[in-house]
Amino acid sequence: MAGLDDIFFPSSVAVVGASAEANSGTNLILLDPLLRYGFRGEIYPVNPRANEIRGLKSYPSLLDIPGPVDLVICALAARHMPRIAQECVQKGAKGLHIFSAGFSETGESEGKRLEAEVVALAQQAGMRVIGPNCFGLSCLASGLCTLNDMPTEPGGLAMASQSSAIAVEFTDAAATRGVRFSKAVCYGNGSDLNETDFLDYYGQDPDTRIIALYLEGVRDNRFFSVLRDVAARKPVLILKGGTSGAGGRAVSSHTGSLVGRGEVWWALCRQAGAVAATSLNDLVDLAVGFYHFTPPVGDRTAIVVFGGGLGVKAADDCERGGLSVPPLDAATRQTIGSFMPPVGTSTANPVDGSPGVIWMAGPLFKVLAALDTSPNVDLAMVHLWVPSHTHRANPEIVDDQADAMARAHRELSLHVVGINSFTGSPEAAETSIRTLQKCVGAGVPVFSNFHAAASSVHRFNNYHTNAGKPVPSTRHGKLPDVEGPRKEAL
């Protein structure tokens, strides 16, 4: 889709409504990110009352800009948009991003008329429109960004969202857990470019291997056929808003979209091969799993905890999430038992470790190395938890746990997953953040609870099975050595 390439990779951008005020919200959202993320082309602020904005020469109007303008970002009120659209056409712009609200989402005839007039002008000239009522686009490869909290390193997940707030919260939360993005877009009312256009584009984008969508409604009757085609090649993770009565009413006032019954929607998504999320947190968990795991993973899970009750609950949560928690074989239990105290611990599955094992880098790694040799285990989930009083006495304990997880991720074929569920004191919150950062920095996927982790892994496996990629008991996508001790895994 060459037209969208022109928008994600423009050679120049004009920001209409940029302000000379130091604390301008328009600049904070639309102009400053272009500077911070290093947009590769020319940036033209447009404001008739300013000569310079953020160190850039400002122009009275689009038509006063001396060079070509590929993409126009506009924050002016809705009543000005037909004039701005006409100037875009005269300037030969390829795309118009309308940040402003006050169009069809209001339900008022004037807002609908203004939106229709702008789209008609654009379509006659072959110009594409993003919005109205949205934050717009991000493409780290070109430095184009109007999402302030995007990580600066590019990655393989592309996001499209009808809601700007959902997009910001999703990208921030997923980035904190190691996900990196190829592109992101908030498209608001979807007056021209909509969910189907961006899904189709991401499906063809060589920089994108996973797609996440937040939708409130579908405007394009091509959507499910495009979804079926794209989901056969790349995972498509979807969160749908407005599936309840109250949510549907909220959608109508937010973007003016029409919504349908939730159960019908999800049935159609499943038939098309998409992966459905039940909440924003669930969408983030799915993104973390699909981003970090390499197929096939398998579903036979070893659980490593401190405390028998935690292990019982973790086993319940894993099985509820769709994974199995099989007994460990005798040889693995014997190996783990050789460096565990005989009283107050368990070498069964879950593995209930002593403080001298579960909280120390060397012994914890030895447990994971033993599980790596087990013919009954595909992945290990480790509870990265330390009681507050223990942490206060020895803050380095959490670093030991994270170090063991990082080493296991580097050196073992076993998939390792961290469960980082610190609660309670402010010290515990700080510990949780530090543990998360260390694990994420090493490439270890981390979840807040066992059920979320299990559910993400289960749906990852299901997607690759349904896409014609069976999920045998192998690790990190590597086939076992048929001459070695794991040939039974085939």
C-alpha positions in Angstrom: 0.0 0.0 0.0 2.2 2.8 -1.3 -0.1 5.5 -0.1 0.4 4.5 3.5 4.2 4.2 3.0 4.0 7.9 2.0 2.3 8.7 5.3 4.5 6.5 7.6 7.7 7.7 5.8 7.1 11.3 4.8 9.9 13.5 3.7 8.4 16.5 5.4 5.7 17.3 8.1 3.8 20.5 8.8 2.2 21.0 12.2 -0.7 23.5 11.9 -1.5 25.0 15.2 1.9 24.7 16.7 2.4 27.3 19.4 5.1 29.7 20.6 3.9 29.2 24.2 6.4 27.2 26.3 3.9 24.8 27.8 1.7 24.3 24.8 -0.2 21.1 24.9 -0.3 21.0 21.1 3.5 21.1 21.0 3.8 18.5 23.7 1.7 16.0 21.8 2.4 16.8 18.2 5.6 18.8 17.6 8.0 17.9 20.5 7.9 14.1 19.7 9.0 14.8 16.1 12.1 16.5 17.6 12.7 14.0 20.3 12.4 10.9 18.1 14.6 12.4 15.4 12.2 12.8 12.5 14.4 12.3 9.4 12.8 15.0 7.2 11.8 18.7 7.3 9.5 20.0 10.1 7.4 23.1 9.4 5.5 24.7 12.3 2.5 26.7 11.0 1.3 29.7 13.1 0.5 33.2 11.7 1.5 34.8 15.0 5.0 33.3 15.5 8.2 33.5 13.6 10.0 30.7 15.4 8.8 27.7 17.4 11.1 25.2 19.2 14.0 26.6 17.2 12.2 26.0 13.9 11.1 28.7 11.5 7.4 29.1 11.6 5.2 29.9 8.6 1.9 31.8 8.5 0.1 29.2 6.4 0.7 25.9 4.6 0.9 27.8 1.3 3.8 29.9 2.6 6.1 26.9 3.2 8.7 27.0 0.4 9.2 23.2 0.0 6.9 20.2 -0.5 4.9 18.9 2.4 4.0 15.2 2.5 2.1 15.0 5.8 0.1 17.7 7.5 -0.8 17.4 11.2 -3.6 19.9 12.2 -4.8 20.9 15.7 -7.1 23.7 14.7 -10.8 23.7 15.6 -13.2 21.7 13.4 -14.6 24.8 11.7 -11.2 25.5 10.1 -10.7 22.1 8.7 -12.3 22.5 5.2 -10.0 25.4 4.6 -6.9 23.5 5.8 -7.9 20.5 3.7 -8.1 22.7 0.6 -4.7 24.2 1.4 -3.3 20.6 1.8 -4.7 19.8 -1.7 -3.1 22.9 -3.2 0.2 22.0 -1.5 0.1 18.4 -2.8 0.1 16.8 0.6 -0.2 13.0 0.6 -1.8 12.8 4.1 -3.7 14.9 6.6 -3.8 13.9 10.3 -6.6 15.7 12.1 -5.9 15.8 15.8 -9.0 17.9 16.6 -12.3 16.6 17.8 -15.8 18.1 17.1 -16.7 16.0 14.0 -19.0 13.0 13.5 -18.3 11.6 17.0 -20.5 14.4 18.4 -23.6 13.1 16.7 -24.4 16.7 15.6 -25.2 17.4 12.0 -22.6 20.2 11.7 -19.8 17.9 12.9 -20.9 15.3 10.4 -21.0 17.8 7.6 -17.5 19.1 8.3 -16.0 15.6 8.4 -17.7 14.6 5.2 -16.6 17.8 3.4 -13.0 17.3 4.4 -13.0 13.6 3.3 -14.6 14.5 0.0 -11.9 17.1 -0.7 -9.2 14.6 0.2 -10.6 11.8 -1.9 -10.9 14.0 -4.9 -7.2 14.8 -4.7 -6.0 11.3 -3.7 -5.0 12.5 -0.2 -5.5 10.2 2.8 -7.0 11.3 6.1 -6.1 10.0 9.6 -8.8 10.8 12.1 -10.3 13.2 13.1 -10.1 13.0 16.9 -6.8 11.1 17.3 -3.1 11.3 18.2 -2.0 9.9 14.9 1.0 8.0 13.8 4.3 6.6 15.0 7.0 5.0 12.9 10.4 4.8 14.6 12.2 3.9 11.4 11.3 7.3 10.0 11.3 9.2 13.3 7.7 10.1 12.9 6.0 10.0 16.2 3.0 11.7 17.9 2.9 9.2 20.8 5.1 10.6 23.6 6.0 7.5 25.6 7.0 5.2 22.7 10.4 3.5 23.3 13.1 4.8 20.9 14.2 1.3 19.9 12.2 -0.2 17.0 10.7 -3.8 17.2 8.3 -6.1 15.6 4.9 -5.3 17.0 2.5 -2.9 15.2 -0.5 -1.3 17.0 -3.7 0.3 15.6 -6.2 1.8 18.0 -9.4 3.7 17.6 -8.7 5.3 21.0 -5.6 7.4 21.6 -5.8 6.9 25.4 -5.8 3.1 24.9 -2.9 3.2 22.5 -0.8 5.3 24.9 -1.6 3.0 27.8 -1.0 -0.1 25.8 2.3 1.0 24.3 3.6 2.3 27.6 2.7 -0.9 29.5 3.9 -3.3 26.8 7.2 -1.3 26.4 7.8 -1.6 30.2 7.8 -5.3 29.7 10.2 -5.4 26.8 7.9 -5.1 23.8 9.2 -2.8 21.0 7.2 -1.4 18.1 7.5 -1.1 14.4 4.6 1.3 14.0 1.6 2.5 15.9 -1.5 4.5 14.9 -4.5 6.1 16.6 -7.1 6.7 13.9 -10.1 8.1 15.9 -13.2 8.4 13.8 -11.7 6.5 10.9 -13.3 8.9 8.4 -11.0 7.7 5.6 -8.2 5.4 6.8 -9.7 2.9 9.1 -9.0 -0.4 11.0 -9.0 -2.5 7.8 -6.6 -0.2 5.9 -4.0 -0.4 8.8 -4.5 -4.1 9.3 -3.9 -4.8 5.6 -0.8 -2.5 5.6 0.7 -4.2 8.7 0.0 -7.6 7.2 2.3 -6.6 4.3 4.8 -4.7 6.3 8.2 -6.5 6.5 9.1 -4.8 9.8 6.0 -6.1 11.5 5.6 -9.7 12.8 2.8 -9.2 15.4 -0.3 -7.0 15.2 -2.4 -5.6 18.1 -5.7 -3.9 17.5 -8.1 -2.0 19.8 -11.4 -1.5 18.0 -14.7 0.1 19.0 -16.5 -0.6 15.8 -15.8 -1.7 12.2 -16.6 0.7 9.4 -15.3 -1.4 6.5 -17.1 -4.6 5.3 -13.7 -5.9 4.1 -12.5 -6.3 7.7 -13.1 -9.9 8.3 -11.8 -11.1 5.0 -8.6 -9.0 5.5 -8.4 -10.3 9.0 -8.6 -13.9 7.9 -5.8 -13.3 5.3 -3.5 -11.5 7.7 -4.0 -13.8 10.7 -3.0 -16.8 8.6 0.5 -15.1 8.2 0.9 -13.1 11.4 -0.7 -13.1 14.9 -3.4 -10.5 15.2 -4.3 -9.7 18.8 -7.6 -7.9 19.2 -9.3 -6.1 22.1 -12.9 -5.0 21.3 -14.6 -2.1 23.2 -18.3 -1.6 23.4 -19.4 -5.3 23.8 -21.6 -4.5 26.8 -24.7 -2.3 26.8 -22.9 0.5 28.7 -19.8 0.1 26.7 -21.7 0.3 23.4 -23.4 3.6 24.5 -19.9 5.0 25.4 -18.5 4.0 22.0 -21.3 5.9 20.3 -20.4 9.1 22.1 -16.6 8.5 21.7 -16.0 7.8 18.0 -19.5 7.5 16.6 -19.0 3.8 15.7 -21.7 1.2 15.5 -21.2 -1.9 17.6 -22.6 -5.3 17.6 -23.3 -8.1 20.1 -20.1 -9.3 21.8 -20.6 -13.0 21.3 -21.2 -12.6 17.6 -18.0 -10.4 17.3 -15.8 -12.9 19.1 -17.2 -15.9 17.1 -16.3 -14.1 13.8 -12.8 -13.2 15.1 -12.1 -16.8 16.1 -13.3 -18.0 12.7 -10.9 -15.5 11.1 -8.0 -16.8 13.3 -7.5 -13.7 15.5 -6.5 -13.9 19.1 -9.1 -12.3 21.4 -8.2 -10.2 24.5 -10.6 -9.8 27.3 -9.2 -6.6 28.8 -6.4 -4.1 28.2 -4.2 -5.9 30.7 -4.9 -9.1 28.8 -3.9 -7.5 25.5 -0.6 -6.4 27.1 -0.1 -10.0 28.4 -0.7 -11.4 25.0 1.7 -8.9 23.4 4.4 -9.9 25.9 3.9 -13.6 25.2 3.8 -13.4 21.4 6.7 -10.9 21.4 9.1 -13.0 23.6 8.2 -16.6 22.7 9.5 -18.5 19.7 7.3 -21.4 18.6 6.9 -24.0 19.6 6.7 -23.7 23.3 4.6 -26.6 24.6 2.3 -26.6 27.6 4.0 -28.8 30.2 4.9 -26.3 33.0 7.2 -26.6 36.0 6.4 -24.2 38.8 9.2 -22.9 41.1 8.0 -21.1 44.3 8.9 -20.5 47.9 5.9 -21.7 50.0 3.7 -24.7 49.5 0.4 -22.7 49.5 1.7 -20.4 46.7 2.6 -23.5 44.7 -0.9 -25.0 45.1 -2.5 -21.7 44.0 0.0 -21.4 41.1 -0.8 -24.9 39.9 -4.5 -24.1 39.9 -3.9 -20.9 38.0 -1.8 -22.6 35.4 -4.3 -25.3 34.7 -7.1 -22.8 34.6 -5.1 -20.9 32.0 -4.8 -23.9 29.8 -1.4 -25.4 30.7 -0.6 -28.7 32.3 1.5 -29.1 35.5 2.9 -32.7 35.2 4.8 -34.6 37.9 8.5 -34.4 37.5 10.4 -37.5 36.6 12.4 -39.3 39.3 15.8 -38.4 37.9 15.0 -34.6 37.9 13.6 -34.8 41.4 16.7 -36.6 42.6 18.9 -33.9 41.1 17.0 -31.1 42.6 16.8 -32.9 45.9 20.6 -33.2 46.1 20.9 -29.5 46.9 17.6 -28.9 48.8 17.0 -29.4 52.5 15.1 -32.6 53.1 12.6 -30.9 55.4 10.2 -28.0 54.5 10.7 -28.3 50.7 9.3 -30.3 47.9 10.9 -31.6 44.7 7.6 -32.4 43.1 5.9 -30.1 40.7 5.4 -27.3 42.0 9.0 -27.2 43.3 8.9 -25.6 46.7 12.4 -24.3 47.4 14.1 -23.3 50.5 15.4 -19.7 51.0 18.9 -20.8 50.4 17.8 -22.1 46.9 15.0 -20.0 45.6 16.6 -16.7 46.6 20.2 -17.3 45.5 21.4 -17.0 42.0 23.6 -20.1 41.8 21.2 -22.6 43.4 18.1 -21.2 41.6 20.0 -21.6 38.3 20.8 -25.2 39.3 17.1 -25.9 39.8 16.3 -24.5 36.3 19.2 -26.4 34.8 17.8 -29.6 36.3 14.3 -28.8 34.9 16.0 -28.2 31.5 17.0 -31.9 31.4 13.5 -33.2 32.3 11.6 -35.0 29.5 8.4 -33.8 31.1 8.9 -30.1 31.1 8.6 -27.4 28.3 8.8 -24.3 30.3 9.4 -23.1 33.9 7.5 -20.3 35.7 9.4 -18.8 38.7 7.8 -16.8 41.4 10.0 -13.8 41.8 8.8 -12.9 45.3 10.6 -12.1 48.5 8.8 -11.2 51.8 9.2 -7.5 52.7 11.1 -8.2 55.9 13.5 -10.5 54.1 14.1 -7.9 51.4 14.8 -5.2 53.9 17.4 -7.4 55.5 19.0 -8.4 52.2 17.9 -6.2 49.2 20.3 -8.1 46.9 18.1 -11.2 47.0 15.9 -9.9 44.2 18.9 -9.2 42.0 20.1 -12.8 42.6 16.7 -14.1 41.3 16.8 -11.9 38.3 20.4 -12.9 37.5 19.5 -16.6 37.7 16.6 -16.0 35.3 18.8 -14.1 32.9 21.4 -16.8 32.9 18.8 -19.5 32.3 17.4 -17.5 29.4 20.9 -17.3 27.8 22.2 -20.8 28.5 19.2 -23.2 28.6 16.8 -24.4 26.0 14.0 -24.3 28.6 11.6 -21.4 28.3 11.7 -19.4 31.5 9.0 -17.0 32.7 9.1 -14.7 35.6 6.0 -14.1 37.8 6.6 -10.7 39.4 3.8 -10.1 41.9 5.2 -8.0 44.7 2.5 -6.3 46.7 2.2 -4.3 49.9 4.9 -1.9 51.0 6.5 0.9 49.0 9.8 -1.1 49.3 8.1 -4.0 47.7 6.9 -1.8 44.8 10.5 -0.6 44.2 11.7 -4.2 44.4 9.1 -5.2 41.8 10.2 -2.5 39.4 13.9 -3.4 39.7 13.3 -7.1 39.2 11.1 -6.4 36.2 13.7 -4.1 34.7 16.5 -6.7 35.1 14.5 -9.5 33.7 13.1 -7.5 30.8 16.6 -6.2 30.0 17.8 -9.8 29.7 14.9 -10.8 27.4 12.9 -12.8 30.0 9.1 -12.4 29.7 7.5 -11.3 33.0 3.9 -11.5 34.1 2.1 -10.3 37.2 0.5 -13.6 38.0 0.5 -17.3 37.0 -2.9 -17.3 35.4 -2.0 -14.4 33.1 1.2 -16.1 32.1 -0.5 -19.5 31.5 -3.3 -17.9 29.4 -0.8 -16.1 27.2 1.3 -19.2 26.6 -1.9 -21.3 25.9 -3.2 -18.9 23.3 0.3 -18.5 21.8 0.3 -22.3 21.3 -3.2 -22.4 20.0 -2.5 -19.7 17.4 0.5 -21.6 16.0 -1.3 -24.9 16.1 -4.3 -23.5 14.2 -2.0 -21.8 11.7 -0.7 -25.2 10.7 2.3 -25.1 13.0 2.0 -28.0 15.5 3.3 -27.5 19.0 5.5 -30.4 20.0 7.5 -30.5 23.2 10.6 -28.6 22.0 12.2 -25.4 23.3 13.0 -22.0 21.8 12.0 -23.3 18.3 14.9 -25.8 18.2 14.2 -29.4 17.3 15.6 -31.9 19.8 18.7 -34.0 19.0 17.1 -37.3 18.0 20.3 -39.1 19.0 20.3 -37.5 22.5 18.3 -37.9 25.6 15.3 -35.9 24.3 14.3 -37.9 21.3 11.1 -39.0 23.1 10.0 -35.3 22.8 9.3 -36.0 19.1 
